């Protein structure tokens, strides 16, 4: 009976203690609600709602990962305790990521003395943008032609081997490295978070990105396809110096909070540790992509490895010989030119870099582009060159002169010029006119002028002995390079020929 009487008392004491603990754990909630809206995440963080560490699987306790990646940039102090860290980066600034070998003794012995490959990516953190990543990146490529989202600062990096950047994957770089040696890679992110916001009116919040690193080891075929480890961290990218200002603003906001409020936030750490994550899925819209596979032959990337969209596989451009008779180099593009012929025209006129951008453009589409459109797509240098090629603009010659061959009829007209002057003034003319030919000079030399006149008369330049210019009082002045350089633009000359004394050649006289 004694045991029976004690049991209810013990239960009552335990129940009373639980009620007190529950009341204590909820104390203050009502007061905080009176001060302002209370975050539900804070309520869930209470001990009664929080998942205790003891409930985690034993395999995850004190798990040591084979590699550790450390981004040398401070984390934001304005992050809640149970949220993922957030790191601010400046656009285009080089940031070090240390590649650390964290293996235990005897772990992964198959990579001892061998290289591994790591693929760096800058991807979207938001799931909504992840579904439209390809369209978002293509839009960025259109607005920033020739630029990349992610680059490696090779001169500052240490221990990386064969770094590569596929031109069709703007947000991905890769390299080989030896885990047994010190390895640090400096990366540059060239896009800013606000470039992918839906509405850009100023002051809007930028979207967060993720820096993800996937590491692979070599298989029996020499390809780096066997996954070893993946880790990532959350970042936001600002215009130059913007990350420093944002970090300072967050720090000042935290200093104004009460000690009780500060306990809900993480401290700011000097470096960012990338946390383990799932490997990034293989990209399906890039043909023959070396990621994640990497062949030991170290073949280089080419522009032909990319496609336009996940569901569209554009046909390869037709062979050059198919349209060689239709579009010769530097021939003007016509509105009737097909997209395939336009691709060949771009290749033949040294615009191969932009063939993928203009995959579906016909001749009419290209000719409708304005000068500003082309410069925005291709950049200032290539844009101006492409615009001039589209409009068929030729380079103006340095000097243009007009020549007419003197004939017996012309001489008679000159002798009768005084007599017929009055008739010409009255409009009474015999209707005779003389045809002049244009000669375009680039080098402004006597040799060039000789060749152009010989070409005009369909004779060999060797048949022209000398070229003279008729000067004052009818004297003959030998043509020199300096004299041609002082010719007036669009000067008119009458050509007279005179038989040379010694051979079968002729002297040309410019009157």
C-alpha positions as CSV (number, residue, x, y, z in Angstrom):
1,X,0.0,0.0,0.0
2,X,2.9,2.3,0.7
3,X,4.1,2.1,-2.8
4,X,0.5,2.7,-4.1
5,X,0.2,5.8,-2.0
6,X,3.6,7.2,-3.2
7,X,3.0,6.8,-6.9
8,X,0.3,9.5,-7.3
9,X,2.4,11.9,-5.3
10,X,5.3,11.4,-7.6
11,X,3.2,11.8,-10.7
12,X,1.7,15.0,-9.3
13,X,5.2,16.4,-8.6
14,X,6.4,15.5,-12.1
15,X,3.3,17.0,-13.7
16,X,3.7,20.2,-11.7
17,X,7.4,20.5,-12.8
18,X,6.5,20.0,-16.5
19,X,3.9,22.7,-16.2
20,X,6.4,25.1,-14.7
21,X,9.0,24.3,-17.3
22,X,6.4,24.9,-20.1
23,X,5.3,28.2,-18.6
24,X,8.9,29.3,-18.2
25,X,9.7,28.4,-21.8
26,X,6.8,30.5,-23.0
27,X,7.4,33.4,-20.7
28,X,7.7,36.7,-22.5
29,X,5.9,35.7,-25.7
30,X,2.9,37.9,-24.9
31,X,5.0,40.9,-24.0
32,X,7.0,40.7,-27.2
33,X,3.8,40.4,-29.3
34,X,2.7,43.6,-27.7
35,X,5.9,45.4,-28.9
36,X,5.5,44.2,-32.5
37,X,4.8,41.3,-34.8
38,X,6.5,38.1,-33.6
39,X,8.3,35.8,-36.0
40,X,6.9,32.3,-36.1
41,X,10.5,31.1,-36.8
42,X,11.4,32.3,-33.3
43,X,8.6,30.4,-31.7
44,X,9.6,27.2,-33.6
45,X,13.2,27.8,-32.3
46,X,12.1,27.2,-28.7
47,X,13.3,24.0,-27.1
48,X,9.8,22.4,-27.1
49,X,9.6,22.8,-30.9
50,X,13.3,22.6,-31.9
51,X,14.6,19.3,-33.2
52,X,17.2,18.2,-30.7
53,X,20.7,17.2,-31.9
54,X,20.2,13.8,-30.2
55,X,17.5,12.9,-32.7
56,X,19.9,13.2,-35.7
57,X,21.2,10.0,-37.2
58,X,24.4,8.7,-35.6
59,X,26.1,8.8,-38.9
60,X,25.9,12.6,-39.1
61,X,27.4,13.2,-35.7
62,X,30.9,14.6,-35.9
63,X,31.1,13.7,-39.5
64,X,34.5,14.7,-41.0
65,X,34.2,15.6,-44.7
66,X,37.1,14.7,-47.1
67,X,37.5,18.3,-48.2
68,X,36.8,21.7,-46.8
69,X,36.4,25.0,-48.8
70,X,36.8,28.3,-47.1
71,X,35.7,31.6,-48.7
72,X,37.9,34.4,-47.4
73,X,35.0,36.9,-46.9
74,X,33.1,37.8,-43.8
75,X,29.6,36.6,-43.1
76,X,26.8,39.0,-42.4
77,X,25.9,39.6,-38.8
78,X,22.2,40.1,-39.6
79,X,21.4,36.4,-40.0
80,X,19.2,34.4,-37.6
81,X,20.7,31.6,-35.6
82,X,19.2,28.8,-37.5
83,X,19.4,30.3,-41.0
84,X,22.2,29.7,-43.5
85,X,25.1,32.2,-43.5
86,X,25.1,35.0,-46.0
87,X,28.2,36.6,-47.5
88,X,28.4,39.9,-49.4
89,X,30.8,40.2,-52.3
90,X,31.8,43.1,-54.6
91,X,31.4,42.7,-58.3
92,X,34.6,41.9,-60.1
93,X,36.7,41.7,-57.0
94,X,39.0,38.7,-56.5
95,X,38.1,36.5,-53.5
96,X,40.2,33.6,-52.2
97,X,38.7,30.2,-51.7
98,X,41.1,27.8,-49.9
99,X,40.9,24.2,-50.9
100,X,41.7,22.1,-47.8
101,X,42.4,18.4,-47.6
102,X,40.4,17.2,-44.6
103,X,40.8,13.4,-44.9
104,X,41.7,11.1,-42.0
105,X,44.7,8.9,-42.2
106,X,43.9,6.1,-44.7
107,X,40.8,7.7,-46.1
108,X,40.4,7.7,-49.9
109,X,43.8,6.2,-50.5
110,X,43.0,6.0,-54.2
111,X,43.5,9.7,-54.7
112,X,46.9,9.8,-53.0
113,X,49.4,11.3,-55.3
114,X,46.7,12.0,-57.9
115,X,44.8,15.1,-59.1
116,X,41.2,15.8,-58.5
117,X,38.9,18.1,-60.4
118,X,36.7,20.8,-58.9
119,X,33.9,22.6,-60.8
120,X,32.9,26.1,-59.5
121,X,29.5,27.4,-60.2
122,X,27.5,30.5,-59.4
123,X,23.9,29.5,-59.4
124,X,20.6,30.9,-58.1
125,X,19.6,30.3,-54.5
126,X,15.8,30.8,-55.1
127,X,14.1,27.7,-56.5
128,X,11.9,29.9,-58.7
129,X,14.9,31.2,-60.6
130,X,16.6,27.8,-60.7
131,X,13.8,26.5,-62.9
132,X,14.4,29.4,-65.4
133,X,18.2,29.5,-65.0
134,X,19.0,28.9,-68.6
135,X,16.6,31.7,-69.8
136,X,18.0,34.1,-67.1
137,X,21.6,33.4,-68.2
138,X,20.8,33.9,-71.8
139,X,19.1,37.2,-71.1
140,X,22.2,38.3,-69.1
141,X,24.4,37.2,-72.0
142,X,22.4,39.3,-74.4
143,X,22.7,42.4,-72.2
144,X,26.4,41.8,-71.4
145,X,27.9,40.4,-74.6
146,X,31.4,39.0,-74.2
147,X,31.3,39.1,-70.4
148,X,31.3,36.1,-68.0
149,X,29.5,35.6,-64.7
150,X,32.3,33.7,-63.1
151,X,36.1,34.0,-63.7
152,X,39.3,32.7,-62.1
153,X,42.0,35.2,-61.3
154,X,44.8,33.0,-62.5
155,X,47.8,35.2,-61.5
156,X,46.7,35.2,-57.9
157,X,45.6,31.6,-57.7
158,X,48.0,29.0,-56.2
159,X,48.2,25.2,-57.0
160,X,45.5,25.1,-59.7
161,X,46.3,23.1,-62.9
162,X,44.7,23.5,-66.3
163,X,42.0,26.1,-65.4
164,X,39.2,26.2,-68.0
165,X,36.2,28.4,-68.7
166,X,33.7,27.0,-71.2
167,X,32.4,30.0,-73.4
168,X,28.9,28.4,-73.4
169,X,28.7,28.2,-69.6
170,X,29.2,31.7,-68.3
171,X,28.7,30.7,-64.7
172,X,31.1,27.8,-64.5
173,X,34.8,27.3,-64.3
174,X,36.9,24.2,-63.5
175,X,40.5,23.1,-62.8
176,X,42.6,20.3,-61.5
177,X,44.4,20.3,-58.2
178,X,46.5,18.1,-55.9
179,X,45.0,17.7,-52.4
180,X,48.4,17.1,-51.0
181,X,49.6,20.6,-52.0
182,X,48.5,24.0,-50.9
183,X,45.7,25.2,-53.2
184,X,43.9,28.6,-53.3
185,X,41.8,29.8,-56.1
186,X,40.7,33.4,-56.5
187,X,37.3,33.9,-58.1
188,X,35.6,36.9,-59.6
189,X,31.8,37.3,-59.9
190,X,30.8,39.8,-62.5
191,X,27.0,39.8,-62.2
192,X,25.2,41.7,-59.4
193,X,22.2,40.4,-57.5
194,X,19.8,43.2,-58.7
195,X,20.4,42.2,-62.4
196,X,17.9,39.4,-61.9
197,X,15.1,41.1,-60.1
198,X,11.7,41.3,-61.8
199,X,11.3,45.1,-61.6
200,X,14.2,47.5,-61.6
201,X,13.1,50.8,-60.1
202,X,15.9,51.4,-57.7
203,X,16.2,50.3,-54.1
204,X,14.9,46.7,-54.7
205,X,16.5,43.8,-53.0
206,X,18.9,41.7,-55.0
207,X,18.4,37.9,-55.4
208,X,20.8,35.7,-53.5
209,X,23.3,33.4,-55.4
210,X,25.1,30.2,-54.4
211,X,28.7,29.4,-54.9
212,X,28.9,25.6,-55.3
213,X,32.0,23.5,-55.6
214,X,31.8,19.9,-56.9
215,X,34.9,17.7,-56.7
216,X,35.5,14.6,-58.7
217,X,38.1,11.9,-58.9
218,X,39.5,10.1,-61.9
219,X,37.9,6.8,-63.1
220,X,39.6,3.9,-64.8
221,X,39.1,5.6,-68.2
222,X,40.9,8.7,-67.2
223,X,37.7,10.8,-66.9
224,X,36.9,12.8,-63.8
225,X,33.3,11.6,-63.2
226,X,33.3,9.9,-59.8
227,X,31.9,12.3,-57.3
228,X,33.8,12.9,-54.1
229,X,32.4,16.0,-52.3
230,X,30.1,19.0,-52.9
231,X,29.7,22.2,-50.8
232,X,28.1,25.6,-51.2
233,X,27.4,28.9,-49.5
234,X,24.9,31.7,-50.0
235,X,26.2,35.1,-51.4
236,X,24.9,38.4,-52.6
237,X,26.9,40.4,-55.1
238,X,26.9,44.2,-55.1
239,X,28.5,46.9,-57.2
240,X,32.1,47.8,-56.3
241,X,32.4,48.8,-52.6
242,X,28.7,48.0,-52.2
243,X,29.4,44.8,-50.2
244,X,31.5,46.8,-47.7
245,X,28.8,49.4,-47.2
246,X,26.1,46.6,-46.7
247,X,28.3,44.8,-44.2
248,X,28.8,48.1,-42.3
249,X,25.1,48.8,-42.3
250,X,24.3,45.3,-40.9
251,X,26.9,45.7,-38.2
252,X,25.5,49.1,-37.1
253,X,21.9,47.7,-37.0
254,X,23.0,44.9,-34.8
255,X,24.8,47.3,-32.4
256,X,21.5,49.1,-31.9
257,X,19.7,45.9,-30.8
258,X,19.3,44.9,-27.2
259,X,21.4,42.0,-25.8
260,X,18.4,39.8,-25.8
261,X,17.7,40.4,-29.5
262,X,21.3,39.9,-30.4
263,X,21.1,36.3,-29.0
264,X,18.8,35.4,-31.9
265,X,21.5,36.3,-34.5
266,X,24.7,34.6,-35.6
267,X,28.0,36.4,-35.0
268,X,29.9,37.6,-38.0
269,X,32.8,35.3,-38.9
270,X,35.9,36.5,-40.8
271,X,35.6,33.6,-43.3
272,X,32.8,31.6,-44.8
273,X,32.8,27.8,-44.5
274,X,31.0,26.2,-47.4
275,X,28.6,23.5,-46.1
276,X,28.1,20.1,-47.6
277,X,25.3,19.8,-50.2
278,X,24.1,17.6,-53.0
279,X,26.1,17.5,-56.2
280,X,24.9,19.9,-58.9
281,X,22.9,18.0,-61.6
282,X,24.6,17.6,-64.9
283,X,23.5,20.3,-67.4
284,X,21.5,18.7,-70.2
285,X,21.3,21.6,-72.6
286,X,25.0,21.7,-73.4
287,X,26.2,19.1,-75.9
288,X,29.5,17.4,-75.4
289,X,30.1,19.4,-72.2
290,X,33.2,18.5,-70.3
291,X,31.3,18.9,-67.0
292,X,31.4,16.9,-64.9
293,X,33.3,14.6,-67.2
294,X,36.9,15.7,-67.8
295,X,39.1,13.9,-70.3
296,X,42.8,13.6,-69.6
297,X,43.5,14.5,-73.2
298,X,42.8,18.1,-72.1
299,X,40.9,19.0,-75.3
300,X,40.0,22.7,-75.5
301,X,36.5,24.2,-75.5
302,X,34.9,25.5,-78.7
303,X,31.9,27.6,-79.4
304,X,30.2,24.8,-81.2
305,X,29.6,22.9,-77.9
306,X,26.5,24.9,-76.9
307,X,22.8,24.9,-77.8
308,X,20.2,27.5,-77.6
309,X,17.7,26.0,-75.1
310,X,17.0,22.8,-73.1
311,X,14.4,21.5,-75.6
312,X,15.8,22.9,-78.8
313,X,18.8,21.3,-80.5
314,X,19.8,23.6,-83.4
315,X,21.1,21.9,-86.5
316,X,24.8,22.3,-87.2
317,X,25.6,25.0,-89.8
318,X,25.9,23.7,-93.4
319,X,29.3,23.2,-94.9
320,X,31.0,26.2,-96.2
321,X,31.0,24.8,-99.7
322,X,27.2,24.6,-99.8
323,X,26.9,28.4,-100.0
324,X,30.3,29.4,-101.3
325,X,28.9,30.5,-104.6
326,X,26.1,32.5,-103.0
327,X,28.0,34.4,-100.4
328,X,31.6,35.2,-101.1
329,X,33.7,37.0,-98.4
330,X,32.7,40.6,-97.8
331,X,29.7,40.3,-100.2
332,X,26.8,42.4,-99.0
333,X,24.2,40.6,-97.0
334,X,20.8,40.5,-98.7
335,X,17.3,40.5,-97.1
336,X,16.6,37.2,-98.8
337,X,19.6,35.5,-97.1
338,X,18.5,32.4,-95.1
339,X,19.7,31.9,-91.5
340,X,22.1,29.2,-92.7
341,X,23.6,31.5,-95.3
342,X,23.7,34.3,-92.7
343,X,25.8,32.0,-90.5
344,X,28.2,31.4,-93.3
345,X,28.4,35.1,-94.0
346,X,29.3,35.7,-90.4
347,X,32.0,33.0,-90.5
348,X,33.5,34.4,-93.8
349,X,33.6,37.9,-92.5
350,X,35.4,37.1,-89.3
351,X,32.4,37.2,-87.0
352,X,32.5,33.5,-85.9
353,X,32.4,34.5,-82.2
354,X,28.8,35.7,-82.6
355,X,27.4,33.0,-84.8
356,X,25.6,31.4,-81.8
357,X,24.0,34.7,-80.8
358,X,22.6,35.0,-84.3
359,X,21.7,31.4,-84.8
360,X,18.1,32.0,-86.1
361,X,18.7,35.4,-87.7
362,X,18.1,35.7,-91.4
363,X,19.5,38.4,-93.6
364,X,16.5,40.6,-93.1
365,X,16.7,40.2,-89.3
366,X,20.4,41.3,-89.3
367,X,19.8,44.2,-91.6
368,X,17.1,45.5,-89.3
369,X,19.5,45.9,-86.4
370,X,20.5,49.5,-85.7
371,X,24.0,50.6,-84.9
372,X,23.2,50.8,-81.2
373,X,21.7,47.3,-81.3
374,X,24.8,45.8,-82.8
375,X,27.2,47.6,-80.4
376,X,25.1,46.5,-77.4
377,X,25.2,42.8,-78.6
378,X,28.8,42.6,-79.8
379,X,30.6,45.4,-78.0
380,X,32.0,48.6,-79.4
381,X,34.9,47.3,-81.5
382,X,33.2,44.3,-83.1
383,X,29.8,46.0,-83.1
384,X,31.0,48.9,-85.3
385,X,32.8,46.4,-87.6
386,X,29.7,44.2,-88.0
387,X,27.4,47.2,-88.6
388,X,29.7,48.5,-91.4
389,X,29.8,45.1,-92.9
390,X,26.0,44.7,-92.8
391,X,25.5,48.1,-94.5
392,X,28.2,47.3,-97.1
393,X,30.2,50.3,-96.2
394,X,33.5,50.4,-98.1
395,X,36.6,52.3,-96.9
396,X,37.0,55.6,-98.8
397,X,40.1,55.8,-100.9
398,X,42.8,58.3,-99.9
399,X,42.6,60.1,-103.3
400,X,40.2,60.1,-106.2
401,X,41.0,61.6,-109.6
402,X,39.1,61.5,-112.9
403,X,40.8,61.0,-116.3
404,X,39.6,61.1,-119.9
405,X,41.6,60.0,-122.9
406,X,42.3,62.8,-125.4
407,X,41.1,62.2,-129.0
408,X,41.3,64.0,-132.3
409,X,37.7,65.2,-131.8
410,X,38.6,66.6,-128.4
411,X,41.5,68.6,-129.8
412,X,39.2,70.1,-132.5
413,X,36.7,71.0,-129.8
414,X,39.4,72.7,-127.8
415,X,40.6,74.7,-130.9
416,X,37.0,75.9,-131.6
417,X,36.3,76.6,-127.9
418,X,36.6,80.3,-128.3
419,X,34.4,80.4,-131.4
420,X,31.7,78.3,-129.8
421,X,31.7,80.0,-126.4
422,X,28.8,82.2,-127.2
423,X,26.8,79.3,-128.5
424,X,27.4,77.2,-125.4
425,X,26.2,80.1,-123.2
426,X,23.0,80.3,-125.2
427,X,22.5,76.6,-124.8
428,X,23.2,75.8,-128.5
429,X,25.5,72.8,-128.3
430,X,26.3,70.0,-130.7
431,X,25.5,67.4,-128.0
432,X,29.1,66.0,-127.8
433,X,30.1,64.9,-124.3
434,X,33.3,63.2,-123.0
435,X,33.4,60.2,-120.6
436,X,35.8,60.3,-117.6
437,X,37.0,57.3,-115.6
438,X,37.6,57.4,-111.8
439,X,40.9,56.2,-110.5
440,X,41.1,55.5,-106.8
441,X,44.6,55.7,-105.1
442,X,45.5,54.3,-101.7
443,X,49.3,54.3,-101.6
444,X,49.7,57.7,-103.5
445,X,52.7,56.6,-105.4
446,X,53.8,56.9,-109.1
447,X,53.9,53.1,-109.4
448,X,50.3,52.8,-108.2
449,X,49.2,55.4,-110.7
450,X,51.0,53.6,-113.5
451,X,49.3,50.4,-112.6
452,X,45.8,52.0,-112.4
453,X,46.2,53.7,-115.8
454,X,47.5,50.5,-117.4
455,X,44.5,48.7,-116.0
456,X,42.2,51.3,-117.4
457,X,43.7,51.0,-121.0
458,X,44.0,47.2,-120.7
459,X,47.8,47.2,-121.3
460,X,50.8,46.1,-119.3
461,X,52.4,48.6,-116.9
462,X,55.7,47.9,-118.6
463,X,54.3,49.6,-121.7
464,X,54.1,52.9,-119.9
465,X,57.6,54.5,-119.7
466,X,56.9,57.7,-117.9
467,X,54.0,59.8,-116.7
468,X,54.2,63.6,-117.0
469,X,52.0,66.4,-115.9
470,X,51.6,69.4,-118.1
471,X,52.7,72.5,-116.3
472,X,52.8,76.2,-117.0
473,X,53.7,77.3,-120.5
474,X,53.2,73.7,-121.6
475,X,56.2,72.2,-119.9
476,X,56.2,68.5,-118.9
477,X,56.9,67.7,-115.3
478,X,57.8,64.2,-114.3
479,X,55.2,62.7,-111.9
480,X,56.6,61.7,-108.5
481,X,55.2,60.3,-105.3
482,X,55.3,63.8,-103.7
483,X,53.4,65.3,-106.6
484,X,50.6,62.8,-106.4
485,X,50.3,63.4,-102.6
486,X,49.6,67.0,-103.4
487,X,46.9,66.3,-106.0
488,X,43.6,67.9,-105.2
489,X,40.7,65.5,-104.4
490,X,38.6,64.7,-107.5
491,X,41.0,66.6,-109.8
492,X,40.2,66.1,-113.6
493,X,42.9,65.2,-116.1
494,X,43.0,64.6,-119.9
495,X,45.3,61.8,-120.8
496,X,47.5,62.3,-123.9
497,X,49.9,59.6,-125.1
498,X,53.3,60.1,-126.8
499,X,55.4,57.4,-128.3
500,X,58.7,56.8,-126.5
501,X,61.9,57.2,-128.6
502,X,63.8,54.1,-127.6
503,X,61.2,51.3,-127.4
504,X,57.6,50.4,-128.0
505,X,56.4,52.0,-124.8
506,X,54.5,55.2,-124.3
507,X,54.7,58.4,-122.3
508,X,51.5,59.5,-120.5
509,X,50.8,63.2,-120.2
510,X,48.2,64.5,-117.7
511,X,46.7,67.8,-118.9
